[in-house]
Amino acid sequence: MSPSLRLPAGLFVLIAALALMLQVSFAQQTRGEPMILPVDDAPLVAMTEAGERQFTIEIAETSGQQARGLMFREEMDDDHGMLFAFPVTRPASFWMRNTPMPLDLVFIGEDGHVVSVEQGVPFSMDSIGPEEPVRFVLEIKAGIAQETGIEPGTRLRHPRIDEVAGAD
């Protein structure tokens, strides 16, 4: 006769409740709705060697907005993006969890110049970011940075960037 493992009824209910909460939480994270922020009145302008390129942008300012970013977004216009505006210059890294759309992540220094352009692979948990601290990050559709000439050293202009970088 083998010994049987008996859990007290209260412990069994607690374990079952925790398992259900984890399952619901996971389901919400993997099937969430995209966050759509208001489009800013001012366009973001990339001052490329080929000329100016304009983008409409949503601005992620709060930590909650920044944590969610473009998660669950399945499509976006080629001339649209999301600008992450940090209150201070700092190291920044992103991941693509729950992000089905491939992205270019444009890391911008406090002087308004592009520090790095990195590719975001859908659903990747890999950390994406430059070694240098940044003040802003612009997320746009994959391939748009190269297509428009946005590369390290490119100056990006927008009132939010210019209030930190100054006008030059």
ABEGO torsion letter per residue (X at the ends): XBBBBBBBAAAAAAAAAAAAAAAAAAAAAAABBBBBBBBBABBBBBBBAAEBBBBBBBBBABAAAAAAEABGBABBBAABBBBBBBABBBBBBBBABGBABBBBBBBBBAAGBBABBBBBBBGBABBBEBABBBABBBBBBBGAAAAAGBBBGBBBBBAAAAAAAEBX
